[in-house]
Amino acid sequence: MFNLNKQRNPNYNVDYLFVGLGAANSLILLSFERLGLLNQHNFVVIDPSFESLQNKTFCFWAEKSEIDKYNLQSLINYHWPKLQFSNHESQDVYPYQYYCVEGNTLYQQTKKIIDHYQPIFYSNTFSEDFIHIDKDRIEVEIENDKFLVNKVFDNRPPIHNRPKINESHLLQSFYGWRITTNDKKFDTSTATLMDFDIPQEGNCQFVYVLPFSENEALFEVTKFGQSKIDKEEANLILRNYIQSEKYEIIDEEEGCIPMSSAGLQEENKIYKNWIATGSRANLIKPSTGYAFLKMAEDATHLARHVESKSNVTYKREKVSARFQFYDRLLLKIIELHPEFGKDIFQSLFKKIQTREVLTFLKEKSSISDELRIFSVLPIFLFLKTAFKDIWFSLFRISPVVQTLLLTLVCISLEYFQIQQASWLLIGLGFFTIGIAHGAIDHVTHQNIRNNVDLLKFIVSYVGKGVLLGLLWYWQADFALLAFLIFSAWHFGQADFEVWKLKSSLYSFLWGATLLGLLLFNHYDETLTILEFLPGLVSLDYLKTLPPNSVLFTQFIFYFIGVALLIYTRNVFVLVSLFNLYLLSYLPLLISFGLFFIFQHSQHGFTFLKNQLNISTKQFILKALPFSLAGSLFIVSFIFFTDQPNWGLFFILLSCLSMPHVISMNLFYRTRKV
């Protein structure tokens, strides 16, 4: 069909490679042709199913100026100035109109370009094996042909990441009939976008009606859900819905569009001239499934970018964070509570003008408009979903930034004399993340295959702690120094591994800076705690240290921190140093708790979870036995001892920490990020 027998010259240069000729790449071809970008240029197409474009229908709403701007006039087959939702009265949606592009129209115009320019057309399913990328060269080898490509436009279906807790991956599946009737019963000025007057069957589903003439229309059942619509069920709904005794089905249409707030896998983004297009470029709006107008806009911008012969990587404008938030909320509600879908959409279109809703869905609305729109929706359902999303999003922020934010919160609580809330925060964090991150060493150990191995591990683990305990008994000063050194090493190593910086002397200096500033910024409180330690000879010397010496030591640690910032050029080092300064305005135990739990423990928690490839729930379950044991020990010591010996408590904690530091150091060495 497409000049497949054209003589091929292996090892030649190709200007453009189109992987797939779906709507997006077809629109790009049309834009290139209008700007003359196909003249004196050669291109190659790889697509096993170009003809399937004929069987699709593309709809969208737009202003007349947008139709002209993106050169869509010749593609549009039908348009409607009014829209109707369920049994509500139809509304004029000016300045918008609702447009329909039949796939066959787009196919014929694209085929005309193919026939004219006669590119080499491979009817193969694309394989990654066809591509070899070496520095700035894209080499393609297919059917014994080999050529170099300047730009690739990849229109293949996207591969989404696994949704996070606050994300959803749903399907918009549809099945419809194009019918003709004997009587003239259709209003050609009005399209019906959502009629929910059909059985919901525990889902969110509706009928979509496009009248093409007074006696011809497309009736389509659409379902938002985790599974595709059942064809037999759709047939039954359509038979009951179409209120005409005599009609003829002249065509059928079915399809499925992803509605996903999950990100796309980072495939083929290793080269600036490999450009994802269409759904692969995330141009589908997650909450509606609409994409055609965005693809037309993108095709126009991309063609102008190529025309400018710019060496700059083509970048698309990012979707506003607040509209991503709105999409996540709606999809999560439909995922978890599909029975509310009908009420949400009916309330929306009953109480808000349709043109305002369309402006909102085009992401062109103002915040005041959006507040008014959300005010007519089930407020508690959206607030509950929003709270969960924000809570999860908070814990997706870097632990360093989290710690800084929580420091500011605790400083505010200190100002208003609500220190109990800070202690509650520290307590919750310590008995969850803090203990759990160090209670999974039995899983990271490589040589545990049975219960005997586990017993040997526990004996060895406890033995290391006992050795440190004996050192505390014989030489407390040396034990304290050893504890501070291995703590500094561990803190620095944990941060540098997560930040993907090389663990070395620099990571130890970073850990020493963290620990040094925490202690010397609270020098008097540090001395108070050290007084609980028995046999500490150096305490008398530390008590006589003049204030200028303490300030000088603080300066040295800040100087080392700034030097490491210059060396690493890592923004998290800067944020951590700023946070350490702010922590000096809080009591030592709260400061240490914030850093230990929300920066150090979360870094360890995240590293272990990623390296072991387990979920948060699995992590907690694996850590549960030792987490419970540690928690019971601490609670018992505090609440069931008449006069807690805080010196002994500190020593016991150090003896428990030391084996964990050794285990984590071994794990870091064997399992690099």
LODRENVEX-44180 format. One record per residue: x, y, z of N, C-alpha, C in turn. Coordinates in steps of 0.1 Angstrom, whole numbers, plus 5000, padded with zeros to 4 digits. Layout:
REM LODRENVEX-44180
XYZXYZXYZ
...
REM end
This chain:
REM LODRENVEX-44180
500849885000500050005000500950135000
501950135008502750255010504150245005
504350214993505650214987506650134995
506150014999507049925007508149874999
508149874986509149814978510149924973
510050044978510950154974512350114977
513250134967514650104969515250174981
515950094989516450145002517950145001
518550245007519950265007520350255021
520950135025521350125039522450225043
522450255056523450355061523250495056
522050535054521750675050521150755061
521050885060520550975070519050995068
518351005078516851025078516551145087
515851245082515551365090514551335101
513451255098512451235108512051085108
511851025120511250895121509950905129
508850865123507550865130507250725135
507250705148506950575154505450575157
504650515148503250525150502650645143
501450625136500750735130499350745136
499350755149498050785156497650935154
496750985161496251125159497451225161
498251205172499251305175500351315163
500851205159501851205148501251245135
499951215133499351255120499151405120
498851465132498651615133500051675131
501151615136502451665134502851665119
502551555112502851555098502151665091
500851685094500051795087500751925090
501151955103501752075106503152095099
503851985098505151995091504952025076
503951965070503651985056503252125053
502452185063502052325061503152425061
504152395070505352475071506452445061
506252345052507252315043508352235048
508152175060509252095067509451955061
508651915051508851795045509451805031
509551935026510251955014511751945016
512451875007513851855008514251775021
513351715027513551625039513051485036
513651385042513151255040512651205054
511751115054511251065067510850915065
510850845077510450705077509350685087
508450595084507350565093507350415097
507150395110506950255115505650245121
504750175115503350155121502650035115
502249935123501649815118500149835117
499549945121498049955121497550095118
498150165108497750295105496250305101
495750195094494450195089493350205101
493750165113492850165124492450305128
493250405123492850545126491550585120
491150515110489850545103488650515112
488750425122487650385130487450465143
488150575144488150645156487350775154
486850835165486150965165486851055176
487151175172487851265181486951385184
486651415196485851525200486551615210
486151745210486751845219485951975218
486052055228485452185227486552295226
486252395218487252505216486652625211
487352735212486852865206487252865191
486552945184486752955169488252995166
488753085175490153135173491153015174
490852925182491752805184491652715172
490552705166490352625154491252685143
491252815141492052885131493552875135
493852895147495252895152495952765149
495252655151495852525150495452455136
494852535127494652485114493752355113
492652355121491852245122490552245113
490352355105489152375098488852255089
489852215082489652105071489451975078
489651955091489451825097488051805103
487451915106486251915114485051865105
484351765110483151715103481851765108
481751785121480551835128480851925139
479952015142480152095154478752125160
478652155173477452185180477652305189
476752405188476952525196476352505210
475552395212474852375225475252235231
475252225244475452095251474452075261
474151945263473151905273473751795282
473351805295473851705304472551645311
472451515310471351435316470051505312
469051525321467751585317467751735319
468951795321468951945322468752005308
468252135309468052205296469452225289
469452225276470652245268471052385270
472352415269472952545271473852585259
473752705255474652765245476052775253
477152725247478352725254479352835248
478852925241479653035235480553095246
481853115243482553125230483052985225
482652875232483052745227482052685218
482452595210481552495203482152355205
481352255204481852125205482052065191
483252015189483651975176483951825175
483751775163483951625160484851615148
485951535149486751495138486651345137
486151305125486151165123487551115119
487850995124489150945122489550925107
488550895099488750875085489251005078
488751115083489151245077490651275080
491051245092492451265096493251165088
492751045087493450935080493750975065
492651025058492851055044493751165042
493751265050494751375049496151335051
496351245061497651195064498151105053
497251025048497550925037497951005024
497351125022497651205011499151255011
499551285023500951325025501851215023
501551095028502350975027502450945012
501350945005501350914990502251014983
502151134987502951244979504451234982
504851214994506251224998506951084997
506050984997506550844996507750805005
507450815018508550775028508650625028
509750575033509750425035508850395047
507950305045506950275055507050125059
507450105072507549975077506349935085
505649825081504449775088504849685099
505849715106506349635118505849695131
505749605141505549645154506849695159
506949815164508149875169508749795180
510049775179510849705190512049795194
512349795207513449865212514749815206
514749685201515849625195516249705182
515349775176515549845163516549965166
516650015178517350135181518650115188
519650195183520950195190521350345191
521550385204521850525206523250535212
524050605205525450625209525750775209
525850835221526150975223525051055216
525451125204524451205198523851145185
524051015184523550945172522350845175
521350855167520250755168520250675156
520650545158520750455147519650355147
518950335136517850245135518250125125
517950005130518149895121516949805121
516349795109515049725107515049665093
514649535093514549465080515849475072
516949455079518249465072518649595067
517849695070518149835067518749905079
519649995076520250065087520350215084
519850305093519950445089520150525102
520650645100520750745112519650845111
519050875123517850955124518151085132
517751205126517951325133516851355144
515651315142514551335152513551225151
513151175163512151065164510951125171
509751085165508551125171507750995175
507650975188507250845193505750855198
504850795190503450805193502850675198
503750585204503250455209502450485222
501550385225500750395238501750415250
501350485260502250505271502250385281
503350385288503450285299503450365312
502450345321502350425333503150355344
503650435354504150385366503050325374
503450245384502450195393501950305402
500650325403500150435410500550435425
500850555430501150575444499850575451
499950585465498750575473497650685469
498150805466497150905462496850925447
497350825440497150825425496250715421
495750735409494750635404495150605389
494750485385494850445371493550375367
492650455360491350405356491350395341
490250345336489950335322488750405318
488750485307487550535301487250445289
486350355291486050255280484650295275
484450275262483150305256482850215244
481550205242481050115231479750185226
479650205213478550275207478050235194
476850285191476250255178476050385170
476350385157475950495148474750445141
473650515143472350465138471650575129
470750525121469850605113468450575117
467550675116466150645119465350695107
464050645107463150685096462650825099
462450855111461850985114462951085118
462751215116463751315119463551365134
464351305142464151325157465251395164
466351415157467551465164467751615162
468151685173468351825173469851845169
470151885157471551895153472352015159
471652095167472352205174472952165187
472552045192472852005206473451865207
474651855214475251725217475051695232
474751575235474651535249475951465253
476551535263477851475268477751375278
476851395288476751295299475251285303
474651165300473351135304473451015314
473251045327473450945337472150865339
471150885331469850825333469950675328
470950605332471050465329471550385341
471350255342471850185353473350205356
473650235368475050255372475850125375
475150025380475749895383476949915392
476950005402478050025411479250095404
479050145392480050215385479750365382
480550435375480250565370480150555355
478950555350478750535335477550625330
477650655317476650745311476650725296
475650785290475450785275475850915269
476450905258477051025250476351025237
475751135233474951135220475451255211
475851215199476251315189475351305177
474451405175473551405163474251455151
474451375141475151415128474151475118
472951435119471851495111470551465118
469451505112468151495119467751345121
468351255113468051115114469251025115
470351085120471551005121472351055134
472750965142473451005155474350885160
475250925168476150825175475750825189
475350705194475050675208476150595214
476650635225477850565231477650555246
477950435251477950415265479350425270
479650505280480950525285481050495300
482150425304482250385318483650435323
483650495334484850525342485050415352
486150345351486350245361487650165359
487950065368489149995367489049875357
487949845352487749745342486949805330
487149745318486449785306484949755307
484249835299482849815298482549685291
481449615296481049485290480249515278
480649455267479949475254478449445254
478149325260476749285261475949375270
476549415281475849515290475549645282
476549685275476449815267475349805257
475249685250474249665240472849675246
472649615258471449625265471049765269
472049845274471749985278471350065266
472050045254471750115242470350085237
469949955237468649925232467549985241
467749995254466750055263466750205262
467950265258468050405258467550475246
467750415234467350475222465850465220
465250585221463750595221463250605207
463450505199462850495186462550355182
461450325177461050185174461750135162
462150225153462750175141464050255139
465150185139466450245136467350135131
468450175124469350085118470750115123
471450015127472850035132473750025119
474350135116475250145104476750125107
477050145120478450125124478550115139
479650055144479850035158481250095161
481350145173482650205177482950165192
484150125194484550095208485950135210
486350165222487650205225487950215240
489150255243489550265257490650365259
490450455268491450565270491950555285
493250565287493650565301493350695308
492850685320492650805329493550785341
494750845340495750805350496450935356
496450935369497251045376498650995379
498950865376500250815378501150865367
502450885370503350935361503750825350
504350875339504750785329506150735331
506450615327507750555328508750645320
509950665325510950745318511650675307
510850635297511450565286511850655275
512950625268513450695256513550845259
513950885271514151035273515651055275
516450965269517950975271518551055260
517751105251518251185240517351295236
517851415234517051535233516151525220
516551455210515851455198514851335197
514651265208513651155208512451215216
511451245208510351325214509051235215
508551225227507351155229506151245224
505151185219503951265214502651195219
501551275218500251225221500151175236
499551065238499351015251500650975258
501650945249503050915255503751035260
503251155256503751275261502851335273
501951245277501051285288500151405285
499651395272498751505267497251475270
496951355275495551325279495251385292
494151455293493851505307493251395315
493851365326493451245334492051235338
491451345341490051335347488951335336
489351355323488351365313488651265301
489951245298490251165287490451245274
490151375275490251455263491751485260
492051485247493451515243493651575229
492651575221492851615207493251755205
492651845212493051995211494452015216
494851945227496151955232497151905222
496851795215497751735205497851825193
496751895189496851995178497752115182
497552155194498352265199499852225199
500052105205501452055206502052035192
501351985182501851975169502252105163
501452205165501852345160503052395166
503252385179504352435186505652355182
505452225181506552135177507052165163
506152185154506552225140507352355140
506852455148507652575148508952565154
509052475164510352445171511352385161
510852285153511752225143512052325132
511152415128511352515118512452605122
512552635135513552735140514952675140
515052545138516352475137517052495151
516352495161516952515174517552395179
518752405186519352285192518952265206
518052345211517552335224516452225224
516552145235515552035236514152085237
513252025229511852065229511152035243
510652145249510052125262508552175262
507752095268506352135269506052215282
505052295281504652365294504052265303
504452265316503952175326502552215330
501752105333500452135339500552195353
499652285355499652355369499452245380
500252265391500152175402498752165407
497952275407496652265413495652185404
495852195391494952115383495351965383
496651935385497051795388496351755401
496351835411495651805424494151775422
493551865414492051845411491851705404
492651675394492551555387492751435396
493751435405493951325414492751305423
492151415428490951405437489851335430
489451385418488351325411488551185408
489751145403490051005399490050915412
490550965423490550885435489150865440
488250965439486850945443486150845434
486350855421485750765412486250625414
487550615418488150485420487550415433
487550495444487050435456485550445459
484950545453483550565455482850595441
482850495432482250525419480750555420
480050515431478650545432478350695434
479350775437479250915438479450985425
479950915415480150985402478951055396
477850985396476651045390476251175398
476251165411475851285419476751405417
478051375416479051475414478851555401
478751475390478651545377477251605375
476251545380474951615379474851735387
475351735399475451865407476251975400
477351925395478252025388477452095377
476852025368476252085356474852145359
474252105370473052165374473152305380
474252325387474452445395475452545389
476252495380477252585374477052585359
477152705353476952725338477952635331
477452565320478252465313479552535308
479452655302480752715297481752735308
481352755320482252775331482952645335
482152535334482752405337483752365326
483452405313484352375302485652455304
485552575308486752655311487552595322
486952545332487652475343488352355338
487652275330488252145325489352175315
489352295309490452335300491552395307
491452405321492452455330492752595327
491652675324491852815321491052895332
490552835342489752905352490552975363
489953065370490653135381490453055394
491153085404490953015417489653045423
489153175421487853205426486753125419
486853105406485953025399485952875404
487152835407487352695411486652675425
486852775434486252765447484752755446
484152835437482652825435482252695429
483052635420482752505415482752395425
483852395434483952295444482852315455
482352435456481352455467480052385464
479752345452478552275448478652125449
479852075451480151935451480151885465
480051745467480051685481481251725489
481151825497482251895503483051805512
482351715520483151635530483851525523
483351475512484051365504485251425498
485151545492486351605486487351645496
486951705508487851745518488551615524
487851505526488551385531489551335521
489251335508490151295498491351385497
491051515498492151615497493051605509
492551585521493351565532494351445531
493851335526494651215524495751245513
495351315503496351355492497451445497
497051545505498051635510498951565520
498351485529499151405539500151325532
499751255521500651165514501751255507
501351365501502251445494503251505503
502851535515503851585525504951485527
504651355528505651255530506451215517
506051275506506851265494507851375493
507751475501508751585501510051525507
511151575502512451525508512351535523
512951435530512951435544513651565550
514651615542515351735547514351855547
513551865537512551975537511451955547
511051825549510051785559510551835573
511851805576512451835589512451985591
512752055580512752205581511352255584
510352205577508952255579508552215593
508852095598508452055612509252135622
510452175619511152265628510452395630
510052455619509252585619507952565627
507352445625506052425633506452415648
507452345652507852335666508252465672
508952545664509352685669508052765672
507052755663505752825665505052765677
505052635679504452575691505152625704
506552635703507352685714506952835717
506752915707506353055709505053065716
504052975712502752985718502652895731
503852845735503952765748503052635747
503152575735502352445734503452335731
504452325740505552235738505052085738
503952065745503351925745503151865731
502651955722502351905709503651865702
504751935704506051895699506451755704
506351735717506651605723505751495717
504551525714503651425708504151395694
504551495687505051475673506351385674
507251415683508451335685508151195689
507151185698506851045703506250965692
505351015684504750945673505750905662
506650995659507650965650508650865654
509050875667510050785673509550635673
508250615677507750485679507250425665
507350505655506950445641508250445633
508650555627509750555618511050535625
511250605637512550605644512950465647
512150385654512450255658512450155646
511450165637511350075626512550075617
513150195615514250195605515450115610
515550095623516650025628516249885633
515049835630514549705634514449605623
515149625612515049535601516449485597
517449495606518749455603518849305601
517949225606517849085604517449045589
516849145583516449125569517549165559
518349265563519449315554520649225555
520749145566521849055567521748945556
522848915549522848835537522748685540
523248645552523448505554522448435563
521248495565520248425573519348345564
519448215565518648125557517648035565
517848025578516947945586516948005600
516247935609516147985623517447975631
518347885627519647875633520447995630
520448025617521148145612520648275619
519348275621518748395628519148405642
519248285649519648285663521148335664
522048285654523448325654523548475652
522648525643522648675640522348755653
521248705660520848775672521948775683
522548655685523648645695524748735691
525148745678526248825674525848975675
524649005672524149145673524149195687
523649115696523649145710525049155716
525949065711527249055716528049185713
527749245701528449375698528049485708
526749475711526249575721526849555735
526949425739527549395752529049445752
529749425742531149475741531249625744
530349705737530249845740529849875754
528949795760528549815774529749795783
530549695780531749665789532649785788
532849845776533649955774533150075782
531850095783531250195791531650175806
531650055810531950015824533450045827
534350005818535750015820536350155817
535850215806536350345802535250425796
534550505804533350575799533750685789
534850755791535250855782535550805768
536250695768536550635755535250575748
534350525756533150475750532250585744
532250695752531550815747532150865733
533450865733534150915721533850815709
533850685712533550585702532050605697
531150625706529750635703529550765694
530150875697530050995689530650975675
531750905674532450885661531550795652
531150675658530350595649528950655646
528450735655527150805652527350905641
528450985641528751085631528951005617
529650895617529850825605528550775599
527650725608526350665604525450775598
525350895605524551005601524951055587
526251075586526751125573526551025562
526850895565526650795554525250785550
524250795559522850785555522450895546
522851015549522551135540523151125527
524451095526525251085514524750975505
524350865510523850755502522550795495
521650855502520350895496520551015486
521451095489521751205480522651165468
523051045468523850985458525251055457
525751085469527151135470528051025475
529251025471530150925475530450925490
530150805496530450795510531950785512
532550865521533950875522534250955535
535451015535535851105546534851225546
534351265534533451375534532151345540
531651225539530351195545530551185561
531751145565532051145580532151295585
532751375577532851515581531451575582
530551535572529151585572528451535585
528551405588527951355600528451425613
529751455613530351525624529851665626
529551725614528951865614527551855620
526751765615525451745620525451725635
526151625640526151595654526751705662
527851765657528551875664527651995666
526952035656526152155657524952125666
524352005666523251975674523651985689
524851935692525351935706525952065710
526752135702527352265706526452375706
525352365697524352475697523452465710
523552355717522852335730523852295740
524852365742526052315750525652295765
524952385771524552365785523652245787
522652225778521852105779522651975777
523651985767524451865765525151825778
525751925785526451905798525551835808
524251885808523251835818523051685815
522951645803522751505799523951425802
525151475800526351405802526551375817
525951465826526151445840525451315845
524551255837523951135840524851015838
525851035830526750925826527750895837
527850775843528750745854530150735849
531150775857532550755854533150845843
532450955839532951035828533851135834
535151115832536251205837536251335830
536051335817536151455808535051555811
534051525819532951615821533451745829
534351725838534851835846535551935836
536351885827536951975817535952045808
534951965804533952025795533152135802
532952125815532252225822533052355823
534352345823535252465824535552535811
535052475800535252525786534652665785
535452775782534952905782533952925770
533053025771532053045761532653075747
533753145747534453175734534853045727
535352945735535752825729534552745723
533352755730532152695724531752765711
531752895711531452965699532352935688
533652925691534652895681534452755675
534052655684533752525679532552525670
531452605673530352615665530752665651
531552775651532052835639532752725630
533652645636534352545629533452445622
532352405629531452315623530652375612
530252505614529552575603530452585591
531752615594532752635583532852505575
532952395582533052265575531852235567
530652275573529452255565529352335552
529852455553529852545541530852495531
531952445536532952385527532452265519
531652185527531052065521529952105511
529252215514528252265505528852305491
530052375492530752415480531252295473
531752195480532252075474531151995467
530051975474529051885468528051955459
527852085461526852165454525552105455
525252055467523951985469523052075478
521852105472520952205479520452145493
520452015494520051955507521051985518
522351995515523352035524523052175530
522652265520522352405524521052405533
520052335529518752335537519052275551
519952165552520252105565520952205574
521952275568522652375576521752485582
520852535573519852635577518952575588
518552455587517752385597518452375610
519752335609520552315622520652455629
520652565622520652695629519352715635
518252685629516852705634516652615646
517252495646517052395657517652455670
518652545669519252595681518252675689
517052715684516052785691515152685698
515352555697514452455704515352385714
514652325724515452235733516152125726
517252085732518151985726517351855722
516551795732515951675729514951685718
514251795717513251815706514051825693
515151905693516051925681516551795676
517151715686517751585682516651495676
515451495683514451415679513951445664
513751575661513351615648514351565637
515651595640516651545630516751395629
516851325641516951185641515851115634
514551155637513451085631513151125617
513051255614512451305602513551325591
514851325594515851335584516551195583
517251165594518051045594517250915593
516250895601515550775601514750755588
514150875582513450865570514450835558
515650885559516650855548516950705549
517150645561517450505562516250425558
515050465562513850395559513650385544
513850505537513650505522514650425515
515950435519516950355513516650205514
516350165526516050015528514849975520
513850055520512650015513512849995498
513650095493513950085478514849975475
515849955483516849845480516249705482
515349695492514749565494513449545485
513049655478511949645469510649605477
510349665488509149635496508349755498
507149745501506249855504506449895518
505850015521505950065535505249965545
504149905541503449815549504249685551
504949635541505749515542506949545551
507549665550508649715558508249705573
507049765576506649775590506349635596
505849545588505549405592506849335595
507849355586509149285588509849335601
509649465603510349525615509549515628
508349465627507349465638507949395651
508449275649508949205662509949285670
510949335663511949405670511549555674
510649605666510049735669509249725682
508449625683507649605695508549585708
509549505706510449475717511149605721
511649685712512249815715511349905722
510049915717509050005722508749965737
508549835739508249785752509349815762
510549795758511749825766511749975771
511550065761511550205764510450245773
509250205770508050235778508150185792
508650065793508749995806509850075814
510850115808511950185815511450325821
510650395812510250525816509050515826
508050435824506850435832506850335844
507750235844507650135854508850135863
509750245862510850255871510650375880
510750355893510450465902511350585900
512650565898513550675895514450625884
513950655871514750615860516150665860
517150565858518550605857518850645842
518750775840518950825826520350795820
521250795829522650755824522650615818
522050525826522050385822521150375809
520050445808519250445797519950485784
520750595785521550645774522550545770
523250475779524250375776523550255769
522450215774521750095767521350135753
520850255751520550305737521750305728
522850345733524150345725524550205722
524350105731524649965729523749905719
522549945718521649895708521949965694
522350085694522650155682523850105674
524950075682526150035676526049915666
525449805670525249695660524549735648
523549825649522749875638523649955628
524550035634525450115625526350015617
526849915624527749815617526949745606
525749705609524849635599524549725587
524249845590523849945579525149975570
526249985577527450015569527749905560
527649775564527849665555526749665544
525549695547524449695537524749805527
525149925531525450035522526549995512
527549925517528649885509528249785498
527349695502526949585493525849625484
525049725487523849765480523849915477
524649955468524750095464523450145458
523050275460521850325453522050325438
REM end
